[in-house]
Amino acid sequence: MYCLRRLTDPAAIRAAITQPPPFGPGWDATAGDTADTLEIWGTTFADPVDYVSFRLLHGSQIVREMRLPGY
């Protein structure tokens, strides 16, 4: 897996987390209120299963995560 994108701007985080699947997790905008970072992780061709993971973080702690199948 590798980090496809890392967002730290609050407006960019809100815009990304409210996108419906498959482009985002489809969370309510308030889900990002306690987060300072959004990381979007994706699998590689070498991984057995293809998926994208959306991770909201506060500091180094994951406060919310969603995994969507596919890539």
VENWOQUI-V441627 format. One record per backbone hydrogen bond with DSSP energy under -1.0 kcal/mol. CO is the residue of the C=O (numbers start at 1). NH is the residue of the N-H. E is the energy in kcal/mol with one decimal. If there is no record, write none. Layout:
co->CO nh->NH e->E
co->CO nh->NH e->E
This chain:
co->2 nh->42 e->-2.4
co->5 nh->40 e->-2.7
co->7 nh->38 e->-2.4
co->9 nh->13 e->-2.5
co->10 nh->14 e->-2.4
co->11 nh->15 e->-2.2
co->12 nh->16 e->-2.1
co->13 nh->17 e->-2.7
co->14 nh->18 e->-1.3
co->17 nh->27 e->-2.2
co->19 nh->26 e->-1.7
co->20 nh->23 e->-1.7
co->28 nh->31 e->-2.1
co->29 nh->32 e->-1.3
co->30 nh->33 e->-1.7
co->37 nh->57 e->-2.9
co->38 nh->7 e->-3.0
co->39 nh->55 e->-3.0
co->40 nh->4 e->-2.8
co->40 nh->5 e->-1.5
co->41 nh->53 e->-3.0
co->42 nh->2 e->-2.2
co->44 nh->47 e->-1.3
co->50 nh->70 e->-2.5
co->51 nh->43 e->-1.6
co->52 nh->68 e->-3.1
co->53 nh->41 e->-3.0
co->54 nh->66 e->-2.0
co->55 nh->39 e->-2.8
co->56 nh->63 e->-2.7
co->56 nh->64 e->-1.3
co->57 nh->36 e->-2.8
co->57 nh->37 e->-1.7
co->58 nh->61 e->-1.8
co->61 nh->58 e->-2.5
co->64 nh->56 e->-3.0
co->66 nh->54 e->-3.0
co->68 nh->52 e->-2.5
